[in-house]
Amino acid sequence: MYQVFRDKGLLFQKTTLAMILADGQQTTDEALTTRVMVEIEGRSVLTKFIILPKAKGNRTLLGTYFLSSAGLVLDVKNIFWYFWDNATHKYPFGEELDNPSIAEKMSSNTCQLREGEGESLIPVQKEKLNLPLESFQNIFEPGGEATNILEHHINTGNSPPIYVPIIPLRKRGRPPKVQQTPGSSSGHRRNQRGRM
């Protein structure tokens, strides 16, 4: 979307944002902001877009600010949404798009830099980096036979390798009480040896 906004001539404001990432890390980074009119199901909503120029693989996400300013209510359990002022008209979350999968993207272009890679390089440098990838294309293609160059090895030091079978845990507790037989006072079963 950032490129689309730039091509349309939108103005951006530089700002510094403090953010908490999905993994809980707190970070401060440079960002660009702009306001754009977003049309959804016939309604127009002026919403603020935040662009993180340093982020790789930028995806456009509409967050809680957009949801509240547009008056959208999400019913995650039933997989639909609606406008707060018209709960009777419900919209499904989305449709499956005919986008190629990550595996398809990778297999179609395994011998060149992928999108977002080498962004800081000039075209001549990118070309030099792509040259060995293309020259040794047969090595980098998916599939093929297993290599005989590498071997799996676990260093166990001076100890021999161990094997531990996986067995279910048994319930532990007191052993069952042995019933006394008539004429026996020691508590041992008949024909069993024990201390006297």
C-alpha positions, 0 to 999 in steps of 0.5 A, spaced: 500 500 500 505 504 501 508 504 494 500 505 491 500 511 496 506 514 494 504 513 486 498 517 488 502 523 491 499 522 498 503 526 503 507 523 509 509 525 515 515 523 519 514 521 526 517 516 531 513 511 534 514 507 541 511 500 539 510 493 543 511 488 538 507 481 538 513 478 542 512 483 547 519 487 545 518 494 546 521 498 540 522 505 538 522 506 530 521 511 525 515 511 521 511 515 516 503 517 517 498 519 512 490 519 512 486 516 507 479 515 506 477 507 506 471 505 503 468 499 506 461 496 504 458 503 501 461 507 507 467 511 507 472 512 513 477 517 514 483 512 517 490 513 519 495 509 516 502 508 519 508 505 514 514 502 517 519 504 512 525 499 515 520 493 516 521 487 511 515 484 507 510 490 509 503 488 509 497 492 510 494 491 517 487 495 519 487 495 526 483 497 532 483 504 530 480 503 524 475 498 527 472 503 532 472 509 527 469 505 522 464 502 527 465 495 525 464 489 530 467 482 529 464 476 531 470 471 531 466 465 533 461 465 527 466 468 522 463 475 520 462 482 522 457 488 521 456 495 523 455 497 530 448 501 527 446 495 523 447 488 527 442 485 522 446 485 516 452 481 517 458 480 512 463 474 512 470 475 514 473 474 507 474 470 501 479 465 499 484 469 494 487 466 489 494 468 491 500 463 490 503 460 496 509 461 499 512 454 497 510 456 490 513 463 490 519 460 492 519 454 487 518 459 481 524 463 483 529 460 487 535 462 483 534 470 484 534 474 490 527 474 493 522 480 494 525 484 499 532 481 499 538 486 497 534 492 498 540 496 500 544 494 494 545 498 487 543 494 481 550 492 479 551 489 486 544 485 486 546 482 479 553 480 482 549 476 487 545 473 483 550 471 478 552 465 482 545 463 484 544 462 477 550 459 475 549 453 480 542 453 479 541 445 479 544 446 486 539 451 489 533 448 486 528 444 490 528 436 490 534 432 488 537 427 491 540 427 498 547 429 499 553 425 500 557 430 503 554 431 509 553 426 515 549 427 521 553 426 527 552 427 535 558 428 539 557 424 546 564 425 548 567 419 552 560 416 553 557 411 549 550 413 545 544 411 549 537 409 547 531 410 552 525 406 550 519 410 551 514 407 556 508 409 559 509 411 567 506 406 572 502 408 577 506 408 584 503 407 590 503 402 596 503 394 594 497 391 595 496 388 602 497 380 602 491 377 606 493 372 611 491 365 610 488 361 616 493 358 620 498 363 618 500 368 623 506 371 619 502 374 613 506 370 608 502 366 603 502 359 603 509 356 600 512 363 600 519 363 604 520 369 608 524 371 615 521 367 621 
